[in-house]
Structure formats: structure tokens, C-alpha cells
Amino acid sequence: MNNSPPVPDHSVVPTNFPRPRPVVAAVNGKLTESLEEYDGKLYALGSSPLSLWRSWEICEELAQHLAAECCELQTGAWVHLSKAEILANQFIRMEKCGWGTAPEMHWIIRRVAKLLDWTPLLDDTP
């Protein structure tokens, strides 16, 4: 019986999914970069194929959840709001809760709009 976790398919991470910027810090007067190792290679912290896949998986799951919630809100409590206002309110909720980095939250809202076939927010750039 194999109890190993499944190997993630890194190819499913969309090319438009945000990549973290390298973190560079000064230690004892020298610049250093935070690195992680994956499959024998070094990557900037958070940018290995496994780290990107994990981040994308969380963001995709949240986008799927929010898309379903937006449909419910559109016909229920937020029936008086436009689709753009619903998306904007969802973004504000994510921001207040700290549900990811700014680029991830923008990606999530764009993904929600795509899943619902709604027009994405015009000012949705990190």
C-alpha cells in the first residue's frame, strides 16, 4: 500500500498565475537571496514548481468557491448589485481577510469572472 502523497501536475498551473518576486536581504553586509530546493535545483523562495502548484491549488479552490458564492449572491442578498460590484465586494472581503498576496487575490477575482463568464474588473491590476 502506497501512502505517499500524489505527485502534483505542475503543468496545470496557468502561465498567468502570479510568481513571487525573489526576496533579497542584507546579512552582515552581503546580499543574500532566500532559496528553496526542489528536485535537486534551487529556486527563489516560493517559486519552485511544487510551491507554485500549492499556491495555485489554494487559489483555484478559492476561486471555485467564490464563483459559486457570487451566483448565490447575485440572485439573493446582493441582487441589487451589478456583477462588477459583486466582484469588487468579493475582492474587498479577500483583502480584509488577507487571503493571499495582492497578485494572487487579483488573479482569483479574474478567475472568478472567467468561471462565471462575467466581464473582469477594469482596475484589477496589482
Secondary structure by P-SEA (a helix, b strand, c coil): cccccccccccccccccccccbbbbbcccbbbbbbcccccccccccccaaaaaaaaaaaaaaaaaaaaaaaaaaacccccccaaaaaaaaaaaaaaaccccaaaaaaaaaaaaaaacccccccccc
